[in-house]
């Protein structure tokens, strides 16, 4: 049975894109598990191995502006659809990490809670999405050096909140998210 594993990263971030990974993986890889349970170096090593061993992989990117326009649920759905569009082989099923089937219109799709720890293709999707998004946020420092993106990659940390208050909202920030929206309203 050919399984496409799908997982997303960056859903709760205050800044940066939402990224979904889609992977068809034959067998398993040593050390593969949910990206949140791996160190940065482990994720990067595994991402290289996944790119080599996976049949196809896909990444679906949704910008902060799209998230603000569509809302988070529709943005997750869009990211997953964009990632799945890059899977150019026949497959039997799609397994999405979590309790919501964001691809409900696809009869092959189903959601499994904690699939990122139990289904190797979903774990692999989690890893490639996390590595790609973190790399993007680290590279964004060149354009937005005042926000500390290399340290918090857009998540809502005390450092991020402090930098937002000092420097205001950037193009990378999700203006619809409450902490960012509050700062925008205060500045107006």
Secondary structure, DSSP 8 states (H G I E B T S, - for coil): --EEEEEEE-TT-SBS-EEEEEEE-SS--TT---GGGS-HHHHHHHHHHHHHH-S-EEEEEE-HHHHHHH-HHHHHHHHHHHHHTT--S--SEEEEESS--TTTTSTTEEEETTHHHH-HHHHHHHHHHHHHHHHHHHHGGGT-TTS-HHHHTT---HHHHHHHHHH---TTB-TTSHHHHHHHHHH-
